[in-house]
């Protein structure tokens, strides 16, 4: 085994405890990395890989400057890595042998406190998952930057865990070493998430204030796992952590992972970005903490009538007070991120500028409170008591911190004159000394006659008098007073007894001034810590007010209306619009639509051509319900809605390549999720179910799903399809009604009216859509020819048998039979022998490999076979 130098041995000892992290090992002004860390970091950070003598062999090494380390750390965090910061914990002058070093902090994707790793209007959650023997699962999560913590228990399996982690957008998950490896693998595949391990689930005495709301032992263990990990890795005060809140999944409208993605609530399917999502449309918040709360409300719509109406009533009040709302927006604009400022105070990385931001934010609170008092409503009156201006803290910051402090808190210039008497004395001594230096320069110029003589200062040599070599001869009369201090190429530097004496006084005053100022700043920071609970309470009030004014602003600008709620499961939407599509297109171009459903009209079967707006119509109904249940007005002239407990969607086609699932498998999994979990109070949107397989398979599945939902679940359902054969179900299923998106032909061209009308569509207009997509004219002509021939053949064919419906409780012969491609002989009669020509065509048809053919090739082959049968 190779023998390493004492310093490398120290490195290896520290690294042994942090195998899953890059070890930033402090050496002088650099953080160095060695061995595999150096090899990997040089690639990830694109920095130079070198080597150094480590004993018997040279070892790989790379490093980053101490002052620019945060930039490199952020880049590694964005890639999902962890960084262990190893600092000198001993004065090198007092060290015997190698200076003692220890890891002072572990920075991970879930524990970032500042920099680019944090987005202003997004939470940065770290979650812990704990599995218990009875099959229950606990999930706790925390945003270290704000101190917010919550916990819940669930009885579901992996799907429920996946939905919750997706909703949180957690960057890091803490589990025990015995955690379910299959679930861990699935979470890593589905989400960009870092896993960390903590087996200690014991509750410490200092956690008592944080666990005051929790009595459930499993919840205590789930939270304790997370808290133990945070304290072990951060190694510092976490005084800003708020008491952990309990939440139940049943308290909110459930929107599963697929539905959240399909409805594009917080990000778009195509770009994975905010622009084009519902969050993008709604975000008129003026503060960072309001933006984060808005996203939380969209992720978790309410199901409590009273809470929903409370929000809606406040939005109504703000709408009625236009001028007050505009003043409120102006004042909110001046409020900084109180939640994260409080977190930085507790974490110990706050600076003077942060405290000035805190002061300026608090100075806006009296104005905000005054505006809210003018609103004079039940909801605004409740809010007034939460708008604590913290005047004592504001006064203390006003008296102590200068208006434009420097970034550094160790080099002085942060504390106001007059705040501390001893500091003022040091500053006075330093200032008078510097004035004396300026006078000395003038006196020496006059005494020597050297106009270029100057008095300067540097950190190495202190104060000096500099004379160019060309003027040295003028010093003859003053040689006794001038003592040589440093020789330069073109000048000599001297010091006099008077200058040496004053230098000691000035430097001593400067040094003591900076030391005292730093101590005073730390004292101020500690005093601010005592206000953290009040600051966090104020932040909650302001962020909630910010979101509600945002809803009022959007509702006024977009002409939304206040929704009403009913208990008899009616949907009445008049002139409904898709909020995002309307914004992109413009209100003048968007065609609004109505939607009516009640207990006698539970399911709408929607037919119509592609591109006509079926998917948009379905989405706008769901988004209207979600907007209403987060407490916002809705894009309609009138809306009467039930409160939905869940929303399920199956819209769009996409492979899940990561999980190795085809489009059709994804479609079936999403359908299964809805069918297995929906209740009578749910909303289901199914778009083109069954299109991922053969026509008869798809049609059979679509009909079976419609019947099952209609008979067994009774949820409000919008089901769009191209299978026009399914429209006959209106005759069999009492609560199903046909509607269609209208289109007309003008001069051989299709015109989509985007208007929902009663009844079934008569045509699909698929070839017209292909023409709009500018497929070759020859191809379009050929497709029309084939379509005409197929339609003529269909007109002369025997009347097709109606597919029977089922009550889903009895198995009939028809239910177990596979639909045949060829007409079967009536029961009791012998099938006639097929002609030789028909048999040959049938054999050739059976030999075709449809899956390897393009649609055009398939149509041509079908056309040729049909010609041979005529």
Number of C-alpha atoms within 10 A of each C-alpha: 4 7 11 17 12 13 16 16 14 16 21 16 11 18 21 9 11 16 12 13 17 24 25 25 23 22 17 11 11 17 21 21 24 27 14 13 19 24 17 16 21 18 11 13 13 9 13 14 17 15 14 12 13 18 15 11 11 13 17 17 21 22 23 21 15 15 10 11 14 15 13 14 22 22 15 20 21 14 13 17 18 24 21 25 19 22 19 16 12 14 9 12 7 8 10 9 9 11 17 15 17 17 23 16 17 21 21 28 27 29 24 20 21 16 11 14 20 17 12 17 18 17 24 25 25 29 27 28 22 25 18 10 6 7 10 14 22 21 23 30 27 27 22 24 25 24 20 20 23 18 22 18 21 14 12 11 12 15 13 16 19 18 17 18 25 18 17 17 18 24 23 23 24 26 24 17 11 10 15 12 10 10 15 15 10 14 20 13 12 14 14 13 21 21 19 17 16 18 16 15 19 14 17 10 7 8 16 12 12 17 18 11 13 17 9 9 9 19 22 21 18 29 32 23 26 29 27 18 19 21 13 13 17 18 13 14 12 19 16 26 25 20 19 22 16 14 13 10 13 11 13 20 22 24 22 24 19 19 22 23 19 19 24 22 22 22 20 19 17 8 9 13 13 15 14 21 21 23 20 17 18 22 19 21 25 22 23 22 27 29 24 19 21 27 21 16 17 20 22 19 24 24 20 14 13 10 14 19 20 14 22 25 20 23 25 20 21 26 19 14 14 14 12 18 21 14 14 23 20 14 19 23 16 17 23 21 21 27 23 23 22 29 27 22 23 24 20 15 13 18 20 24 19 20 24 19 18 21 22 17 20 24 19 18 22 16 16 22 20 14 20 23 14 12 18 11 15 12 17 20 14 11 17 16 11 16 23 17 20 17 14 10 16 18 12 15 23 16 13 19 22 18 16 11 19 15 14 13 20 16 15 18 20 25 23 18 16 11 14 14 10 14 22 16 14 21 19 15 19 22 15 13 19 15 11 13 19 14 12 17 17 14 12 17 14 12 13 16 13 16 13 10 18 18 20 15 11 8 6 6 11 13 24 23 23 21 21 16 14 9 16 14 9 15 16 10 10 12 12 9 13 15 15 15 15 14 12 10 7 9 15 18 21 19 20 16 11 10 17 13 10 17 21 14 14 22 16 14 21 19 15 16 24 20 15 18 23 20 14 18 20 16 12 16 20 14 14 18 20 14 15 22 16 15 24 23 16 21 24 18 18 24 25 18 24 26 29 26 25 25 31 27 23 20 21 15 9 17 14 22 18 21 25 17 18 12 8 10 20 20 24 19 23 17 15 23 28 24 23 21 17 17 14 12 10 10 15 7 9 15 16 20 19 20 17 15 20 15 14 11 16 24 27 23 23 30 29 28 24 18 14 23 19 24 20 16 24 24 22 22 22 22 22 23 24 26 21 29 32 25 26 31 26 29 30 24 17 18 26 19 23 22 25 24 21 25 24 28 28 24 23 14 16 14 14 13 9 9 11 10 14 15 18 18 16 20 24 17 15 21 19 13 16 24 18 10 11 22 19 17 17 22 24 26 24 26 22 23 26 23 21 17 14 10 12 16 14 18 22 18 17 21 21 16 19 21 21 17 21 21 17 14 17 20 24 29 24 25 25 24 24 22 20 17 13 20 22 14 20 17 10 13 17 14 19 24 22 21 20 24 24 22 21 13 11 8 6 8 13 18 14 18 13 21 17 23 16 13 16 21 20 13 14 17 21 16 18 19 17 16 17 11 9 10 12 10 11 8 14 16 13 14 17 13 12 16 14 12 13 14 11 11 11 12 10 8 9 8 8 9 7 10 15 11 15 18 12 13 9 7 10 12 6 12 16 8 8 10 14 8 7 7 10 10 10 8 7 6 8 8 10 7 8 10 9 9 11 14 12 15 17 15 11 11 14 10 9 12 9 13 8 9 12 10 11 12 12 15 16 15 15 14 15 11 17 14 8 11 11 5
